Amino acid sequence: MLLIDVVRVSEAVTRTSSRLGKIGHLAELLGRVGPGEAQIAISYLSGELPQRQVGVGWRTLEDLPQPKLAATATLTAVDALLSRIKAVSGQGSQAARRTLVAELFAGLTSQEQQFMSRLLHGELRQGALDGVMIEAVAKASGAPASDVRRALTLRGSLPAVGAAALAGGVAALHTFRLEVGRAVSPMLAGSAPNVAAALEKAGTPAALEWKLDGVRVQAHRAGPEVKVFTRTLDDITPQVPELVEAVLEMPADDLVLDGEVIALRPDGRPHAFQVTASRVSSKTDVSRLRERTPLSVFFFDALRADGADLLDQPYAQRQETLTRLVPQGLLTPRLVTGEVVEAEQFFTDVVKAGHEGLVVKSLASPYAAGRRGAGWIKVKPRHTLDLVVLAAEWGHGRRQGKLSNLHLGARDPEGGFVMLGKTFKGMTDELLAWQTERFLELAEGPTDGWTVQVRPEVVVEIAFDGVQRSPRYPGGMALRFARVLRYRPDKRVEDADTVETVRALML
């Protein structure tokens, strides 16, 4: 397949507003890819490189060769050249990389050069988000979208899963299993305004677990080897020796657990989230950091144990396995009840202890890896949303010279973001300085001298007093008294709350 075929479909998807239309364009192309091309095509159309990063910056692309008139570059040839570029290292690597980039672009038409430039810098956004691509793979392969989605949660790579589906259909998708040592996307929780509403959604009796303000972790053990991953699937094993030691003490050689690490004060109350996040992200002098800021670990789910995959088992059954293997002191505190009064008192106690709130869980719910399953519902004493920063405005007065007023957007499952309002509240001087530097790095598009448009890559946690109808913004709603709580570097844009989540909270 030629690169130009992918470029044309990318442009068609960009022009198409309907979800079904996007799926149709993508599925038609995926039905034509040859062996060895599917992963490349799916990666490109998802706005990613199979190589992830190849070390090519803007300056490398400032002086490109003249484009070709006829499109002849194949997907596999382009991919091979990008792999060569990524492999360049050592003395003289900058010049060597520039030579290879020139070779790559000399073989592309103007249309292809524009596509490749955006792809190399992560700016190719045509609405082919995971949800749309999953449906396209399903349509092209004849496999149910649910099977594609499940395989994706287990493998973690849509290009790999898509290629398997296109080559082998449903049978190939069923070969994917939860593998010890390979992180899976964690199950996420929906939201409810109060405990009673959460119990109604989950069904009673339900399990109520403390919602800790720590860092989500997934622990894998295979014999004497332990690996620990974050919710974004990053390997943080060397940074959390306390967790590794705890897992090695458990009576199981084959184990995958879901939980949270958190830095606690001597009185048992939690440190601010930034303290935990800083400790987990630090890679140097971990022994000293461990003494100064020890981490506590709490597990709340078992995904695999004794060689068996537990994802499809109901929550209650997974909990039996968890409590058998994990010491009581390492379990997230929980209560099973169907009584609203008892549940509300438990919620009050959690908040008094300094924690975020509760997660109410259906006893029958399977572990919906990578999804915001209906079986888990979080309740907090205040409304919060994880939103994406779309733009920022220059401040005035004491904030002159700083990017202050943030434009906030919720994720649209069909692609893109829907603006919900602005806020300049809740920002410290330190935060203002950080976000000014960060957003100038992400600046793109036209500016009116007042507003800086930014690439939607930063997730921020916003507190607010409610959602009200408003004709001012495209979604027809706006946040009341929105204020910044913190930035969430541990979350991807794909983890941001959706428009539907916000609409469910509307007054």
QUIZIFEN-V74159 format. One record per run of one state. SS is the DSSP state (A for helix, B for strand, O for the rest). FROM is the first residue (numbers start at 1). TO is the last residue. If there is no record, write none. Layout:
ss=SS from=FROM to=TO
ss=SS from=FROM to=TO
This chain:
ss=O from=1 to=1
ss=B from=2 to=2
ss=A from=3 to=15
ss=O from=16 to=18
ss=A from=19 to=30
ss=O from=31 to=37
ss=A from=38 to=45
ss=O from=46 to=57
ss=A from=58 to=61
ss=O from=62 to=67
ss=B from=68 to=68
ss=O from=69 to=73
ss=B from=74 to=74
ss=A from=75 to=87
ss=O from=88 to=92
ss=A from=93 to=106
ss=O from=107 to=108
ss=B from=109 to=109
ss=A from=110 to=120
ss=O from=121 to=129
ss=A from=130 to=141
ss=O from=142 to=144
ss=A from=145 to=155
ss=O from=156 to=157
ss=A from=158 to=173
ss=O from=174 to=187
ss=B from=188 to=191
ss=O from=192 to=194
ss=A from=195 to=202
ss=O from=203 to=205
ss=B from=206 to=211
ss=O from=212 to=214
ss=B from=215 to=222
ss=O from=223 to=224
ss=B from=225 to=230
ss=O from=231 to=234
ss=B from=235 to=235
ss=O from=236 to=236
ss=A from=237 to=239
ss=O from=240 to=240
ss=A from=241 to=248
ss=O from=249 to=253
ss=B from=254 to=264
ss=O from=265 to=269
ss=B from=270 to=270
ss=O from=271 to=272
ss=A from=273 to=281
ss=O from=282 to=285
ss=A from=286 to=292
ss=O from=293 to=294
ss=B from=295 to=305
ss=O from=306 to=307
ss=B from=308 to=309
ss=O from=310 to=314
ss=A from=315 to=325
ss=O from=326 to=327
ss=A from=328 to=330
ss=B from=331 to=331
ss=O from=332 to=333
ss=B from=334 to=337
ss=O from=338 to=339
ss=A from=340 to=352
ss=O from=353 to=356
ss=B from=357 to=362
ss=O from=363 to=371
ss=B from=372 to=380
ss=O from=381 to=382
ss=B from=383 to=395
ss=O from=396 to=396
ss=A from=397 to=399
ss=B from=400 to=400
ss=O from=401 to=402
ss=B from=403 to=411
ss=O from=412 to=416
ss=B from=417 to=423
ss=O from=424 to=428
ss=A from=429 to=441
ss=O from=442 to=442
ss=B from=443 to=443
ss=O from=444 to=450
ss=B from=451 to=454
ss=O from=455 to=458
ss=B from=459 to=464
ss=O from=465 to=465
ss=B from=466 to=469
ss=O from=470 to=476
ss=B from=477 to=480
ss=O from=481 to=482
ss=B from=483 to=487
ss=O from=488 to=492
ss=A from=493 to=495
ss=O from=496 to=497
ss=B from=498 to=498
ss=A from=499 to=503
ss=O from=504 to=505
ss=B from=506 to=506
ss=O from=507 to=507
